[in-house]
Amino acid sequence: MKRVDDLDVAGRTVFLRADLNVPLDGSTITDDGRIRASLPTLTTLTSRGARVVVCAHLGRPKGDGFAVRAAGGPSLRPVAGRLSELLGQEVAFAGDVAGESAASAVAGLDGGEVALLENVRFEPAETSKDDAERAALAARLADLADVYVGDGFGAMHRRHASVYDLPRLLPHAAGQLVLAEISVLRQLTTDPPRPYVVVLGGAKPSDKLAVIGNLLTRADRLLIAGGMAYTFLAARGLPIGRSMLEADQIPQVSAVLAAAERAGVEVVLPVDHVVADRFAADAVPEVVPADAFPDDRLALDIGPATRELFARKLADAKTVFWNGPPGVFEFPAFAGGTRAVAQAISAVPGLTVVGGGDSAAAVRQLGFPADAFTHISTGGGASLEYLEGAVLPGLTALEGQ
């Protein structure tokens, strides 16, 4: 796989596929971590005299994307403003993806300058399952540039036009962020120092059963929390009240628990919970033990005994991978479990990887510095699929000549 340094970019137009999929509150960016993560590759290109046209997605607009934008859909315009601040130069913003506005913005660039295209997912062909539709969009995008750099790791598991089809049309290389992500994930999958502890949270076990199955051949210990834990607890016959449950997944979860026991992998589940009568920031929290869960309550966080248990199970770790918060960290009354898990992982002296998505947002929101962990990934889904052993289409495209 070629690196950015392998490309001749001086005086040329570089199409940079980045991951700028940041959370927004209206037009306010609430976490700019992914924008900051894109800066090393971006500044490398501009310092070498490249004209850089940045392409990224934001959210999942459906159907006619530009009609969605007109109705207040997820525009990248606020990202252009924040990128301008971080770069210390004005970033031109194109009002479309591969139309007249994009062509004009790119034509107006001098060496070392940057333009940002509108949300690429406003183009339905970006995510189309029809190869010809994606190829047609990729050809339009290719007309904007001379070379391609793939640095949007969070989209590498998608067979999308700007990720998979476009690099096949231009000389291409991987950006610094993608290379850093791959380097860390290879450490997790190639003889990691032991004990190797994996912490998994998030909403649904169906999203993570495949990666759990693959981790049974690698990890020593699995700590399971978040919404997904309640299907595991139900599979063990414990009460869960009105907590999130994927009842149809209980047979698969039971099979995973049995496989873990056969493999000698310890599975640790919550022993107490912080519950409430409703899903709301102002709900009144109550701590209950796992075997005395009230029928009329739902769990929004792990309890203090579970936090202590998880901390003990992490204390001797040499490698940790964490994906998915153990509670609703967005609500201050239910953020204690996520804070405790982050604190315990930050104290591990070995390799500690925060697997993107909500976990990455949580550690920043809770005030943990980036250097409290070895690596904070930008790609939750991509990280999981890599650990699952899946082929990532975006990486496959970058590896081709």
Phi, psi and omega per residue, in radians:
M1 nan 2.152 -3.137
K2 -1.252 2.644 3.088
R3 -1.820 2.893 3.113
V4 -0.968 -0.677 -3.118
D5 -1.107 -0.318 -3.141
D6 -1.430 -0.152 -3.092
L7 -1.723 2.495 3.001
D8 -1.550 1.876 -3.030
V9 -2.008 -0.157 -3.087
A10 -1.045 2.174 3.118
G11 1.289 0.099 -3.133
R12 -1.906 2.829 3.109
T13 -1.673 2.130 -3.109
V14 -1.859 2.207 3.027
F15 -1.544 1.958 -3.095
L16 -1.854 1.908 3.053
R17 -1.493 1.886 -3.108
A18 -1.908 3.008 3.004
D19 -1.995 1.781 -3.139
L20 -2.037 0.535 -3.062
N21 -1.386 1.323 -3.032
V22 -1.643 2.687 3.064
P23 -1.313 2.437 -3.124
L24 -2.163 2.482 2.938
D25 -1.980 1.656 -2.946
G26 1.216 -2.049 3.073
S27 -1.871 0.217 -3.122
T28 -1.720 2.212 3.094
I29 -1.366 2.127 -3.095
T30 -1.629 -0.253 3.097
D31 -2.686 1.920 -3.081
D32 -1.680 0.360 -3.082
G33 -0.981 -0.724 -3.115
R34 -1.239 -0.554 3.076
I35 -1.145 -0.802 3.132
R36 -1.088 -0.645 -3.134
A37 -1.156 -0.396 -3.140
S38 -1.433 -0.232 -2.992
L39 -1.142 -0.715 -3.102
P40 -0.971 -0.823 3.130
T41 -1.197 -0.722 -3.109
L42 -1.089 -0.808 -3.126
T43 -1.247 -0.517 3.042
T44 -1.079 -0.764 -3.120
L45 -1.183 -0.783 -3.119
T46 -1.189 -0.610 3.141
S47 -1.177 -0.370 3.120
R48 -1.674 0.194 3.027
G49 1.491 0.276 3.124
A50 -1.395 2.610 2.886
R51 -1.593 2.106 -2.981
V52 -1.949 2.149 3.033
V53 -1.900 2.025 -3.047
V54 -1.680 2.342 3.118
C55 -2.150 2.377 3.132
A56 -2.724 2.947 3.070
H57 -1.992 2.875 3.080
L58 -2.588 2.008 -3.136
G59 1.188 -2.787 -3.096
R60 -2.342 1.141 3.105
P61 -1.076 2.457 -3.087
K62 -1.888 2.677 3.024
G63 1.174 -2.387 -3.124
D64 -1.297 1.695 -2.994
G65 -1.047 -0.680 -3.092
F66 -1.266 -0.433 2.979
A67 -1.210 -0.634 3.073
V68 -1.091 -0.742 3.119
R69 -1.077 -0.756 3.139
A70 -1.056 -0.471 3.132
A71 -1.612 0.248 3.112
G72 1.654 0.391 -3.136
G73 -1.209 3.123 -2.976
P74 -1.316 1.611 3.107
S75 -1.529 2.598 3.089
L76 -1.478 0.085 -3.113
R77 -0.980 -0.762 3.093
P78 -1.065 -0.552 3.125
V79 -1.178 -0.668 3.096
A80 -1.038 -0.704 3.110
G81 -1.114 -0.794 -3.139
R82 -1.183 -0.663 3.103
L83 -1.105 -0.670 3.083
S84 -1.052 -0.756 3.134
E85 -1.101 -0.782 -3.080
L86 -1.235 -0.592 3.141
L87 -1.449 -0.348 -3.073
G88 1.267 0.438 3.074
Q89 -2.650 2.699 -3.127
E90 -1.208 2.267 3.055
V91 -1.773 2.063 3.116
A92 -1.175 2.435 -3.133
F93 -2.016 2.187 3.104
A94 -1.611 2.356 -3.105
G95 -1.400 -0.023 3.044
D96 -2.424 -3.032 -3.049
V97 -1.746 -0.800 -3.086
A98 -2.523 0.564 -3.122
G99 -1.916 -2.667 -3.061
E100 -1.130 -0.698 -3.135
S101 -1.118 -0.742 3.115
A102 -1.101 -0.814 -3.133
A103 -1.066 -0.714 -3.136
S104 -1.166 -0.751 -3.137
A105 -1.092 -0.732 -3.128
V106 -1.224 -0.697 3.138
A107 -1.109 -0.456 -3.115
G108 -1.486 -0.004 -3.092
L109 -1.433 2.444 2.901
D110 -1.789 2.978 3.110
G111 -0.980 2.348 3.136
G112 1.512 0.009 -3.129
E113 -1.806 2.850 -2.973
V114 -2.312 2.449 2.977
A115 -2.206 2.546 3.089
L116 -2.037 2.203 3.086
L117 -1.369 2.738 3.045
E118 -1.130 2.824 -3.128
N119 -0.739 1.972 -3.044
V120 -1.117 -0.377 3.129
R121 -1.382 -0.042 2.926
F122 -1.206 -0.298 3.038
E123 -1.583 1.931 -3.115
P124 -0.980 -0.495 -3.116
A125 -1.178 -0.379 -3.136
E126 -0.981 -0.743 -3.061
T127 -1.869 0.189 -3.084
S128 -1.120 2.548 3.031
K129 -1.503 -0.072 3.115
D130 -1.523 2.033 -3.079
D131 -1.013 -0.691 -3.096
A132 -1.169 -0.690 3.121
E133 -1.117 -0.779 3.117
R134 -1.120 -0.735 -3.110
A135 -1.092 -0.642 3.138
A136 -1.153 -0.721 3.081
L137 -1.165 -0.729 3.120
A138 -1.023 -0.683 3.129
A139 -1.134 -0.686 3.099
R140 -1.134 -0.707 3.118
L141 -1.181 -0.654 -3.139
A142 -1.092 -0.506 3.124
D143 -1.151 -0.274 -3.102
L144 -1.486 -0.233 -2.949
A145 -2.547 2.976 3.111
D146 -1.775 -0.601 -3.117
V147 -2.421 2.877 -3.077
Y148 -2.196 2.387 3.016
V149 -2.200 2.150 3.112
G150 -1.666 1.992 -3.137
D151 -2.335 0.197 -3.141
G152 -1.658 1.325 -3.045
F153 -1.022 -0.609 -3.107
G154 -1.109 -0.207 3.111
A155 -1.970 0.082 -3.039
M156 -1.154 -0.325 3.131
H157 -1.560 0.132 -3.127
R158 -1.852 2.391 3.033
R159 -1.571 1.224 -3.089
H160 -1.891 2.797 -3.027
A161 -1.034 -0.802 -3.070
S162 -1.359 -0.216 -3.090
V163 -1.809 -0.737 -3.004
Y164 -1.855 -0.783 -3.035
D165 -1.449 -0.706 -3.047
L166 -1.108 -0.777 -3.122
P167 -1.073 -0.324 3.100
R168 -1.304 -0.224 -3.081
L169 -1.764 -0.182 -3.067
L170 -2.357 2.714 2.934
P171 -0.976 2.409 -2.967
H172 -2.501 2.814 3.107
A173 -2.725 2.862 3.079
A174 -1.571 2.470 3.087
G175 -1.385 3.006 -3.056
Q176 -1.151 -0.618 3.135
L177 -1.147 -0.803 3.130
V178 -1.062 -0.754 -3.140
L179 -1.123 -0.675 3.113
A180 -1.151 -0.730 3.128
E181 -1.083 -0.794 -3.125
I182 -1.109 -0.721 -3.138
S183 -1.022 -0.775 -3.131
V184 -1.214 -0.765 -3.112
L185 -1.150 -0.555 3.059
R186 -1.135 -0.609 3.091
Q187 -1.129 -0.590 3.130
L188 -1.291 -0.376 -3.065
T189 -1.927 -0.038 -3.110
T190 -2.197 1.569 3.073
D191 0.894 1.020 3.125
P192 -1.178 2.589 3.055
P193 -0.996 2.492 -3.064
R194 -2.027 2.686 0.082
P195 -1.192 2.475 3.116
Y196 -1.865 1.988 -3.079
V197 -1.969 2.292 3.104
V198 -1.981 2.251 3.089
V199 -1.934 2.093 -3.119
L200 -2.127 2.245 3.045
G201 -2.245 -2.598 -3.118
G202 1.617 -3.079 -2.900
A203 -1.429 -0.900 -2.873
K204 -2.181 2.330 3.061
P205 -1.134 -0.499 -3.118
S206 -1.042 -0.479 3.121
D207 -1.287 -0.329 -2.948
K208 -2.254 0.056 -3.131
L209 -1.108 -0.631 -3.134
A210 -1.132 -0.767 3.135
V211 -1.207 -0.620 3.081
I212 -1.074 -0.765 3.119
G213 -1.019 -0.711 3.129
N214 -1.239 -0.613 -3.117
L215 -1.227 -0.336 3.116
L216 -1.107 -0.320 3.088
T217 -1.648 -0.039 -3.040
R218 -2.208 -0.767 -3.018
A219 -1.475 2.779 3.063
D220 -1.719 -0.436 -3.004
R221 -2.654 2.357 3.076
L222 -2.066 2.148 3.040
L223 -1.829 2.085 -3.017
I224 -2.047 2.215 -3.105
A225 -2.527 -2.830 -3.121
G226 1.224 -2.983 -3.116
G227 -1.015 -0.578 -3.102
M228 -1.154 -0.408 -3.079
A229 -1.118 -0.442 -3.014
Y230 -1.338 -0.434 2.980
T231 -1.243 -0.654 3.072
F232 -1.132 -0.747 3.129
L233 -1.146 -0.687 3.092
A234 -1.103 -0.650 3.116
A235 -1.125 -0.452 3.088
R236 -1.604 0.120 3.046
G237 1.456 0.267 -3.127
L238 -1.624 2.606 3.135
P239 -1.276 2.545 3.137
I240 -2.325 0.156 3.113
G241 0.996 -2.272 3.141
R242 -1.755 0.364 -3.123
S243 -1.176 2.852 -3.134
M244 -0.999 2.317 -3.114
L245 -2.510 2.284 2.946
E246 -1.838 1.481 -3.035
A247 -1.027 -0.610 -3.111
D248 -1.223 -0.221 -3.132
Q249 -1.667 -0.040 -3.093
I250 -1.035 -0.738 3.097
P251 -1.060 -0.740 3.124
Q252 -1.158 -0.696 3.109
V253 -1.119 -0.736 3.105
S254 -1.066 -0.674 3.113
A255 -1.155 -0.689 3.103
V256 -1.125 -0.736 3.119
L257 -1.091 -0.704 3.116
A258 -1.167 -0.711 3.117
A259 -1.133 -0.675 3.110
A260 -1.093 -0.727 3.126
E261 -1.101 -0.728 3.118
R262 -1.125 -0.619 -3.092
A263 -1.455 -0.112 -3.125
G264 1.335 0.375 3.113
V265 -1.659 2.167 -3.114
E266 -1.343 2.222 3.063
V267 -1.909 2.117 -3.075
V268 -1.956 2.145 -3.136
L269 -1.984 2.825 3.134
P270 -1.037 2.483 3.101
V271 -1.873 -0.181 2.989
D272 -2.683 2.923 -3.001
H273 -2.460 2.694 2.914
V274 -1.763 2.032 -3.023
V275 -2.028 2.904 3.088
A276 -2.671 2.973 -3.136
D277 -1.517 -0.135 -3.139
R278 -2.796 2.829 3.126
F279 -1.549 1.635 -3.086
A280 -2.804 2.612 -3.125
A281 -1.104 -0.534 -3.100
D282 -1.703 0.201 3.072
A283 -1.142 2.614 -3.105
V284 -1.497 2.071 -3.120
P285 -1.342 2.562 3.110
E286 -2.500 2.351 -3.139
V287 -1.636 2.264 3.112
V288 -2.351 2.587 3.060
P289 -1.283 2.763 -3.050
A290 -1.084 -0.518 -3.085
D291 -1.612 0.106 -3.137
A292 -2.362 0.837 -3.080
F293 -1.373 2.133 -3.140
P294 -1.134 2.470 -3.105
D295 -1.121 -0.476 -3.033
D296 -1.753 0.299 -3.129
R297 -2.113 2.789 3.022
L298 -2.212 2.591 -3.105
A299 -1.483 2.371 3.101
L300 -2.127 -0.044 3.127
D301 -2.919 2.847 2.987
I302 -1.396 2.638 -3.096
G303 -1.492 3.074 -3.086
P304 -1.100 -0.619 3.114
A305 -1.174 -0.654 3.100
T306 -1.178 -0.688 3.105
R307 -1.040 -0.750 3.109
E308 -1.173 -0.720 3.111
L309 -1.058 -0.843 3.138
F310 -1.071 -0.704 3.139
A311 -1.072 -0.699 3.104
R312 -1.151 -0.683 -3.106
K313 -1.272 -0.289 3.098
L314 -1.691 -0.259 -2.959
A315 -1.086 -0.590 -3.093
D316 -1.731 0.111 -3.060
A317 -1.168 2.557 2.996
K318 -1.900 -0.350 3.083
T319 -2.439 2.343 3.112
V320 -2.368 2.324 2.944
F321 -2.111 2.252 -3.105
W322 -2.204 2.174 3.063
N323 -2.406 2.033 3.065
G324 1.788 2.127 3.140
P325 -1.203 2.590 -3.138
P326 -1.419 -0.136 3.138
G327 -2.649 -3.117 -3.135
V328 -1.449 1.392 -3.024
F329 -1.145 -0.350 3.122
E330 -1.137 -0.422 3.102
F331 -1.692 2.026 -3.078
P332 -0.903 -0.643 -3.114
A333 -1.205 -0.255 -3.083
F334 -2.181 0.449 -3.138
A335 -1.742 -0.090 -3.051
G336 -1.064 -0.679 -3.131
G337 -1.161 -0.752 3.119
T338 -1.120 -0.735 3.113
R339 -1.082 -0.745 -3.123
A340 -1.131 -0.740 3.119
V341 -1.133 -0.778 3.117
A342 -1.067 -0.724 3.140
Q343 -1.106 -0.762 -3.137
A344 -1.132 -0.708 3.135
I345 -1.206 -0.665 -3.136
S346 -1.121 -0.386 3.134
A347 -1.478 -0.160 3.133
V348 -1.261 2.220 -3.073
P349 -1.374 -0.176 -3.087
G350 -1.613 -2.610 -3.120
L351 -1.356 2.083 3.135
T352 -2.194 2.121 -3.066
V353 -2.131 2.126 3.036
V354 -1.635 2.071 -2.914
G355 -1.484 0.808 2.938
G356 1.273 -2.986 3.064
G357 0.994 -2.370 -3.088
D358 -1.129 -0.545 3.127
S359 -1.103 -0.785 3.124
A360 -1.110 -0.746 3.116
A361 -1.111 -0.653 -3.103
A362 -1.136 -0.803 -3.085
V363 -1.148 -0.579 3.094
R364 -1.264 -0.750 -3.127
Q365 -1.112 -0.603 -3.119
L366 -1.475 0.020 2.994
G367 1.563 0.250 3.101
F368 -1.376 2.307 3.099
P369 -1.219 2.673 -3.111
A370 -1.028 -0.595 -3.083
D371 -1.394 0.095 3.023
A372 -1.280 -0.243 -3.140
F373 -2.278 2.697 3.113
T374 -1.085 -0.735 -3.051
H375 -2.696 2.319 3.000
I376 -1.935 1.945 -3.068
S377 -1.285 2.676 3.039
T378 -1.658 -0.149 -3.000
G379 -2.213 1.627 -3.140
G380 -1.098 -0.960 -3.130
G381 -1.132 -0.716 3.128
A382 -1.138 -0.706 3.108
S383 -1.076 -0.787 -3.132
L384 -1.104 -0.749 -3.127
E385 -1.170 -0.603 3.073
Y386 -1.109 -0.808 3.132
L387 -1.172 -0.459 3.099
E388 -1.238 -0.307 -3.091
G389 1.605 0.169 -3.129
A390 -1.315 2.699 3.027
V391 -1.415 2.236 3.109
L392 -1.644 1.998 -3.055
P393 -0.965 -0.694 -3.131
G394 -1.087 -0.665 3.096
L395 -1.232 -0.678 3.106
T396 -1.027 -0.740 -3.140
A397 -1.144 -0.665 -3.141
L398 -1.251 -0.476 3.140
E399 -1.322 -0.390 3.128
G400 -1.240 2.695 -3.127
Q401 -1.628 nan nan
